[in-house]
Amino acid sequence: MALIENTVNVPTKYGPMPSFTAVPDAPGDFPAIIFYMDAPGFREELCNMARRIAKRGYYCILPDMYYRLGTIRFDLARRNDGMSKVVMAAMDHLTNADVVDDTAGLLAYIDAQDKASPGPVGCVGHCMSGRYIVTVAAHFPTRIVAAASMYGVGIVTQEEDSPHLILDKVQGELYFFFAEVDAHVPDQVIVDLKAAFARHGVKNTLEIVPGTQHGYQFAERAVYAPVQAEAAWDTLFDLWDRNLK
């Protein structure tokens, strides 16, 4: 399928946020998907994943969430301890409130696009952005109706803005994939998250995917698990199709 691709600047409260968009080059409009990046940041690997989403009949927007720091690009093939420290520092500069503000800008931008369908929106977040898909689903409950987290971190914390504390505001459907082996997600997180779902009656599915490690859906990583990754893609598209189409 041919695509229309653009690099755009999304207006936000803080300033222009560079983003990549992809949508089918076909008549009509298409449901929007916000693709929140993982900690290593904006890169071509994520753009290729956004293209895959677009080819399934969606308007996909991938924001560079580190825009407040300038233009940051990590050469992950040369990653070492020093680079990992910078990646973590970049991740830690973002707050849940920042992402809510940026998402307001993304939704306004989507609403202005002829190729994006009006109304409900889906989203997906990997790694650091697992916390953000919960946060935005709670803050924009009538807009974000189908949100998925891939081995997300920071969803249950001891902080006042922990995403699990606002699950009562979520109206849409949530899907969580956790890796079987993930040092970033203690077992108690999943226990607490399930309890919060039950307490608030949130429509959700939570899977612990056998034979996987953190980051298993990224084809350019050593931990890539192709069979499980493809199954996750199928589940993602089922989630969005039934809620957005």
Residue pairs with C-beta under 8 A, 6 or more apart in sequence:
1 24
1 25
1 26
1 54
1 55
2 24
2 25
2 26
3 22
3 23
3 24
3 25
3 51
3 54
3 55
4 22
4 23
4 24
4 25
4 115
5 20
5 21
5 22
5 51
6 20
6 21
7 18
7 19
7 20
7 21
8 18
8 19
8 20
8 21
8 109
9 16
9 17
9 18
9 19
10 16
10 17
10 18
10 19
10 61
10 63
10 102
10 105
10 106
10 109
11 17
11 105
11 108
11 109
12 101
12 102
12 104
12 105
13 101
13 104
13 105
14 67
14 68
14 98
14 101
14 102
15 67
15 68
16 67
17 63
17 64
17 65
17 67
17 102
17 105
17 106
18 42
18 63
18 64
18 67
18 71
19 61
19 62
19 63
19 64
19 106
19 109
20 42
20 46
20 47
20 50
20 61
20 62
21 50
21 59
21 60
21 61
21 62
21 113
22 47
22 50
22 51
22 53
22 54
22 59
22 60
23 30
23 54
23 58
23 59
23 60
23 115
23 116
24 30
24 54
24 55
24 57
29 59
29 114
29 115
29 116
29 117
29 118
30 54
30 57
30 58
30 59
30 115
30 116
30 117
31 57
31 58
31 59
31 116
31 117
31 120
31 121
31 122
31 240
31 244
31 245
32 58
32 59
32 60
32 61
32 110
32 113
32 116
32 117
32 121
32 122
33 53
33 58
33 59
33 60
33 61
33 121
33 122
33 123
33 124
33 240
34 61
34 63
34 103
34 106
34 110
34 121
34 122
34 123
34 124
34 136
34 144
35 46
35 49
35 50
35 53
35 60
35 61
35 62
35 123
35 124
36 63
36 65
36 99
36 123
36 124
36 125
36 126
36 129
36 132
36 133
37 46
37 62
37 63
37 64
37 65
37 126
37 129
38 46
38 125
38 126
38 127
38 128
38 129
38 215
38 218
39 87
39 88
39 90
39 91
39 127
39 128
40 74
40 76
40 87
41 64
41 65
41 66
41 72
41 73
41 74
41 87
41 90
42 62
42 64
42 65
42 66
42 72
42 73
43 73
43 74
43 76
45 218
45 219
45 220
46 62
47 62
50 60
50 61
50 62
51 60
52 233
53 60
54 60
56 237
57 245
58 122
58 240
58 244
59 110
59 113
59 115
59 116
59 117
61 106
61 109
61 110
63 102
63 106
64 71
65 94
65 99
65 102
65 129
66 72
66 90
66 93
66 94
68 93
68 98
69 90
69 93
72 90
74 83
74 86
74 87
75 83
76 220
79 87
91 128
94 128
95 161
96 131
96 132
96 135
96 161
96 163
97 161
99 132
99 135
99 136
100 135
100 136
100 139
103 136
103 139
103 140
104 140
107 121
107 140
107 143
110 116
110 121
111 118
117 244
119 143
120 143
120 144
120 145
120 146
120 172
120 243
120 244
121 140
121 143
121 144
121 145
121 244
122 144
122 145
122 146
122 147
122 148
122 239
122 240
122 243
122 244
123 133
123 136
123 137
123 144
123 146
123 147
123 148
124 133
124 147
124 148
124 149
124 150
124 236
125 131
125 132
125 133
125 147
125 148
125 149
125 150
125 152
126 149
126 150
126 151
126 152
126 215
126 217
126 218
127 150
127 151
127 152
127 153
127 184
127 214
127 215
128 152
128 153
128 154
129 149
129 152
130 149
130 150
130 151
130 152
130 153
130 154
130 155
130 176
131 152
131 153
131 154
131 155
131 163
132 163
133 144
133 147
133 148
133 149
133 152
133 174
134 147
134 149
134 152
134 155
134 163
134 164
134 166
134 167
134 170
134 174
135 161
135 163
135 166
136 144
136 147
137 144
137 147
137 170
137 172
137 174
138 163
138 166
138 167
138 169
138 170
139 166
139 169
141 169
141 170
141 171
141 172
142 171
144 172
145 171
145 172
145 173
145 243
145 244
146 172
146 173
146 175
146 239
146 240
146 242
146 243
146 244
147 172
147 173
147 174
147 175
148 174
148 175
148 176
148 177
148 235
148 236
148 239
149 155
149 174
149 175
149 176
149 177
150 177
150 217
150 232
151 177
151 178
151 179
151 182
151 184
151 185
151 212
151 214
151 215
151 216
151 217
152 176
152 178
152 185
153 184
153 185
154 163
155 162
155 163
155 164
155 176
155 189
155 193
156 162
156 163
156 164
156 188
156 189
156 192
156 193
156 196
164 192
164 193
164 196
165 196
167 196
167 197
167 199
167 200
167 202
168 200
170 200
170 202
172 203
172 243
173 203
173 204
173 239
173 243
174 202
174 203
174 204
174 205
175 204
175 205
175 206
175 207
175 235
175 236
175 239
176 193
176 204
176 205
176 206
176 207
177 207
177 209
177 232
177 235
178 185
178 190
178 206
178 207
178 208
178 209
179 185
179 208
179 209
179 212
179 213
179 214
179 215
179 216
180 208
180 209
180 210
180 211
180 212
180 213
181 212
181 213
181 214
182 213
182 214
183 214
184 214
185 214
190 206
190 208
193 206
194 206
196 202
197 204
197 206
207 235
209 216
209 225
209 228
209 231
209 232
210 228
211 225
211 228
212 223
212 225
212 228
213 223
213 225
214 223
215 221
215 223
215 224
216 223
216 224
216 225
216 228
216 229
217 224
217 225
217 228
217 229
217 232
217 233
218 224
219 226
219 229
